[in-house]
Amino acid sequence: MKQFIIIGNSAAGIAAVEAIRQRDKDSKVTVFSDEDYPAYCRCLISYYLAADIKEDKIVYRPESFYKENNIELFLNKKVSRVDPKKNRITCEDKTQFSYDALLIATGASPKFPDTKGIKKRGVFGFRTIKDTKEIAGLLPVTKAACVLGGGLIGLKAAYGLKKRGVDVKVIIKSKQVLSQMLDFEAAGFVQRKLEENGIEVILGQDVAEVIGNGDIKAVKLDSGKAFESSFIVVGKGVSPNIDLIKETQIKFNEGLLADNSLQTNIPNIYTAGDCAETFDVTLGHHTINALWPVAVEQGKICGANMAGDNLNYAGSVGMNSIEFFRLPVISLGIYKVKEGEANFEELKLCNMKENIYKKIILRDNFIMGAIFVGNISNSGVFLRLIRERINISPFKDKLLQESFGYPDIMDFVKDKERLYV
């Protein structure tokens, strides 16, 4: 009987647990989480903040799941160090546990800027249910708040706050919203929708100082302008949680480096999710794609391989989807071509009146990326074309048509019977 340890109780960790138990009902499986909350769907916390859904709807796996699968779960217990030479982990409370196979699925934490006053009480990240509950607790006495950063996390926070009646300003250093998933034109559609619904977007400026004695009173921009703010939500990206391995022989770059079986350079240590650097299909090199479905897929493969399988990971495609005030947006793969890059071609459709924007990025008649705003109904077709590296020459002239869909690609995909599954 083996001892499996999983560090992380979110998408990747839970998927690994399920994959292990499908193959091994008897070995001991222990899961560690540094949060004190059962497994929940992190991507739903903005809707919980907005009161669009109730708390019970974000629970990913109930407590009964662990009992039914004979899983030992430690909540609020942070693992501080991994010792690959001794096959052992050490927690912050100094307790130690041995393993035969280990999965590191520790996720990521918010980045906080080095801004004067940023450590004042009332500055929040927006990644955990704890963050969300603390922010929600301030709403009854809050009129105005500021969000720093115009990425997915920042805009999701702004959406949730606005839905709860808070006057929200989003302060963005770059010249557009969602600069890590959309081009300038697509970002304009999103910005207009946010502004139409009362969220003020301030571009090309940053916060120079957080003002207040203890509690926050205002934020001062680098332009000298100041705004009243009861609290601040920071949405300026995340950093992988990899401190627990930095003094070991486990190799890392931004995240933990994984091979095609999702092992690290240590054969019995695997990694998955937002802390793992894995192969990206469109970029052609390793990167972190911090996405829930990617974490689930990686977790399944890790769990299977920990239990004795020999599965290979085909790689991920960068993909983000969001909906603000009934405007859906999806970005797949490469979303904009860098200046000077050759052999790329862009197909575009822009309909301002109908709030529809489509862009397909091609290289040598293969789709490398796509953006859809307003109408996302056939985005799954494009994801399939990207993943399977299908030459689109036979139907290139149809790609931007509203009617384009699975029937147009049936003769070209590898696995026709799964098209409609």
Solvent accessible surface area in square Angstrom, and as a share of the most:
residue,aa,sasa,rsa
1,M,185,0.83
2,K,103,0.44
3,Q,36,0.16
4,F,1,0.00
5,I,1,0.00
6,I,0,0.00
7,I,9,0.05
8,G,11,0.11
9,N,14,0.07
10,S,27,0.17
11,A,3,0.03
12,A,6,0.05
13,G,0,0.00
14,I,0,0.00
15,A,3,0.02
16,A,0,0.00
17,V,0,0.00
18,E,47,0.21
19,A,5,0.04
20,I,0,0.00
21,R,11,0.04
22,Q,131,0.58
23,R,104,0.38
24,D,32,0.16
25,K,138,0.58
26,D,105,0.54
27,S,5,0.03
28,K,93,0.39
29,V,0,0.00
30,T,3,0.02
31,V,0,0.00
32,F,2,0.01
33,S,11,0.07
34,D,80,0.41
35,E,34,0.15
36,D,98,0.51
37,Y,33,0.12
38,P,28,0.17
39,A,2,0.01
40,Y,10,0.04
41,C,21,0.12
42,R,54,0.20
43,C,50,0.30
44,L,53,0.27
45,I,8,0.04
46,S,2,0.01
47,Y,55,0.21
48,Y,42,0.16
49,L,1,0.01
50,A,5,0.04
51,A,67,0.52
52,D,65,0.34
53,I,46,0.23
54,K,160,0.68
55,E,58,0.26
56,D,99,0.51
57,K,135,0.57
58,I,0,0.00
59,V,54,0.31
60,Y,45,0.17
61,R,62,0.23
62,P,71,0.45
63,E,109,0.49
64,S,51,0.33
65,F,19,0.08
66,Y,8,0.03
67,K,163,0.69
68,E,139,0.62
69,N,36,0.18
70,N,100,0.51
71,I,15,0.08
72,E,68,0.30
73,L,46,0.23
74,F,53,0.22
75,L,58,0.29
76,N,109,0.56
77,K,31,0.13
78,K,102,0.43
79,V,9,0.05
80,S,49,0.32
81,R,98,0.36
82,V,0,0.00
83,D,26,0.13
84,P,13,0.08
85,K,167,0.71
86,K,124,0.53
87,N,57,0.29
88,R,66,0.24
89,I,1,0.00
90,T,26,0.15
91,C,1,0.01
92,E,107,0.48
93,D,81,0.42
94,K,162,0.69
95,T,56,0.33
96,Q,94,0.42
97,F,51,0.21
98,S,71,0.46
99,Y,7,0.03
100,D,72,0.37
101,A,9,0.07
102,L,0,0.00
103,L,0,0.00
104,I,0,0.00
105,A,11,0.09
106,T,32,0.19
107,G,18,0.17
108,A,8,0.06
109,S,47,0.30
110,P,35,0.22
111,K,93,0.40
112,F,100,0.42
113,P,31,0.19
114,D,156,0.81
115,T,20,0.12
116,K,140,0.59
117,G,23,0.22
118,I,15,0.08
119,K,196,0.83
120,K,53,0.22
121,R,166,0.60
122,G,13,0.12
123,V,24,0.14
124,F,25,0.10
125,G,5,0.05
126,F,8,0.03
127,R,29,0.11
128,T,32,0.18
129,I,5,0.02
130,K,125,0.53
131,D,25,0.13
132,T,0,0.00
133,K,83,0.35
134,E,73,0.33
135,I,0,0.00
136,A,27,0.21
137,G,55,0.53
138,L,62,0.31
139,L,17,0.08
140,P,115,0.72
141,V,122,0.70
142,T,15,0.08
143,K,165,0.70
144,A,11,0.08
145,A,1,0.01
146,C,1,0.00
147,V,0,0.00
148,L,1,0.01
149,G,6,0.06
150,G,8,0.08
151,G,26,0.25
152,L,43,0.21
153,I,40,0.20
154,G,0,0.00
155,L,0,0.00
156,K,38,0.16
157,A,0,0.00
158,A,0,0.00
159,Y,20,0.08
160,G,0,0.00
161,L,0,0.00
162,K,55,0.23
163,K,95,0.40
164,R,96,0.35
165,G,65,0.63
166,V,2,0.01
167,D,67,0.35
168,V,0,0.00
169,K,32,0.13
170,V,0,0.00
171,I,2,0.01
172,I,7,0.04
173,K,138,0.58
174,S,46,0.29
175,K,143,0.61
176,Q,15,0.07
177,V,0,0.00
178,L,2,0.01
179,S,31,0.20
180,Q,144,0.64
181,M,6,0.02
182,L,0,0.00
183,D,11,0.06
184,F,141,0.59
185,E,75,0.33
186,A,0,0.00
187,A,2,0.02
188,G,18,0.18
189,F,4,0.02
190,V,1,0.00
191,Q,36,0.16
192,R,91,0.33
193,K,36,0.15
194,L,0,0.00
195,E,75,0.34
196,E,124,0.55
197,N,55,0.28
198,G,39,0.38
199,I,1,0.01
200,E,78,0.35
201,V,16,0.09
202,I,18,0.09
203,L,54,0.27
204,G,32,0.31
205,Q,48,0.21
206,D,32,0.17
207,V,8,0.05
208,A,47,0.36
209,E,46,0.21
210,V,1,0.01
211,I,64,0.32
212,G,16,0.15
213,N,151,0.78
214,G,39,0.37
215,D,68,0.35
216,I,8,0.04
217,K,130,0.55
218,A,17,0.13
219,V,0,0.00
220,K,80,0.34
221,L,2,0.01
222,D,92,0.48
223,S,73,0.47
224,G,44,0.43
225,K,124,0.53
226,A,57,0.44
227,F,27,0.11
228,E,117,0.53
229,S,1,0.01
230,S,44,0.28
231,F,0,0.00
232,I,0,0.00
233,V,0,0.00
234,V,1,0.01
235,G,5,0.05
236,K,59,0.25
237,G,35,0.34
238,V,34,0.20
239,S,44,0.29
240,P,21,0.13
241,N,45,0.23
242,I,7,0.04
243,D,111,0.58
244,L,13,0.06
245,I,0,0.00
246,K,97,0.41
247,E,149,0.67
248,T,26,0.15
249,Q,78,0.35
250,I,3,0.02
251,K,124,0.53
252,F,80,0.33
253,N,102,0.52
254,E,98,0.44
255,G,0,0.00
256,L,0,0.00
257,L,64,0.32
258,A,5,0.04
259,D,67,0.35
260,N,93,0.48
261,S,16,0.10
262,L,0,0.00
263,Q,42,0.19
264,T,7,0.04
265,N,65,0.33
266,I,25,0.13
267,P,95,0.60
268,N,36,0.19
269,I,0,0.00
270,Y,15,0.06
271,T,0,0.00
272,A,0,0.00
273,G,7,0.06
274,D,24,0.12
275,C,0,0.00
276,A,2,0.01
277,E,7,0.03
278,T,2,0.01
279,F,81,0.34
280,D,2,0.01
281,V,31,0.18
282,T,8,0.05
283,L,84,0.42
284,G,48,0.46
285,H,101,0.45
286,H,74,0.33
287,T,34,0.20
288,I,32,0.16
289,N,22,0.11
290,A,48,0.37
291,L,22,0.11
292,W,55,0.19
293,P,74,0.46
294,V,7,0.04
295,A,7,0.06
296,V,30,0.17
297,E,60,0.27
298,Q,4,0.02
299,G,0,0.00
300,K,111,0.47
301,I,18,0.09
302,C,0,0.00
303,G,0,0.00
304,A,0,0.00
305,N,11,0.06
306,M,7,0.03
307,A,27,0.21
308,G,61,0.59
309,D,57,0.29
310,N,134,0.68
311,L,71,0.36
312,N,100,0.51
313,Y,13,0.05
314,A,82,0.64
315,G,0,0.00
316,S,1,0.01
317,V,3,0.02
318,G,18,0.17
319,M,48,0.21
320,N,37,0.19
321,S,68,0.44
322,I,13,0.06
323,E,78,0.35
324,F,3,0.01
325,F,38,0.16
326,R,219,0.80
327,L,7,0.03
328,P,23,0.15
329,V,0,0.00
330,I,19,0.10
331,S,4,0.02
332,L,1,0.01
333,G,15,0.14
334,I,27,0.14
335,Y,46,0.18
336,K,79,0.33
337,V,39,0.22
338,K,149,0.63
339,E,182,0.82
340,G,80,0.77
341,E,84,0.38
342,A,72,0.55
343,N,108,0.56
344,F,40,0.17
345,E,73,0.33
346,E,72,0.32
347,L,36,0.18
348,K,93,0.39
349,L,63,0.31
350,C,69,0.41
351,N,55,0.28
352,M,111,0.50
353,K,186,0.79
354,E,103,0.46
355,N,46,0.23
356,I,41,0.21
357,Y,0,0.00
358,K,19,0.08
359,K,4,0.02
360,I,0,0.00
361,I,0,0.00
362,L,1,0.00
363,R,87,0.32
364,D,99,0.51
365,N,51,0.26
366,F,46,0.19
367,I,3,0.02
368,M,6,0.03
369,G,0,0.00
370,A,0,0.00
371,I,0,0.00
372,F,5,0.02
373,V,0,0.00
374,G,25,0.24
375,N,35,0.18
376,I,55,0.28
377,S,90,0.58
378,N,44,0.22
379,S,13,0.08
380,G,38,0.37
381,V,2,0.01
382,F,5,0.02
383,L,37,0.18
384,R,41,0.15
385,L,1,0.00
386,I,2,0.01
387,R,89,0.32
388,E,30,0.14
389,R,118,0.43
390,I,13,0.06
391,N,64,0.33
392,I,0,0.00
393,S,58,0.38
394,P,80,0.51
395,F,4,0.02
396,K,58,0.25
397,D,117,0.60
398,K,79,0.34
399,L,2,0.01
400,L,38,0.19
401,Q,90,0.40
402,E,134,0.60
403,S,96,0.62
404,F,3,0.01
405,G,6,0.06
406,Y,57,0.22
407,P,96,0.61
408,D,37,0.19
409,I,0,0.00
410,M,70,0.31
411,D,114,0.59
412,F,83,0.35
413,V,9,0.05
414,K,160,0.68
415,D,38,0.19
416,K,96,0.41
417,E,140,0.63
418,R,150,0.55
419,L,6,0.03
420,Y,146,0.55
421,V,152,0.87
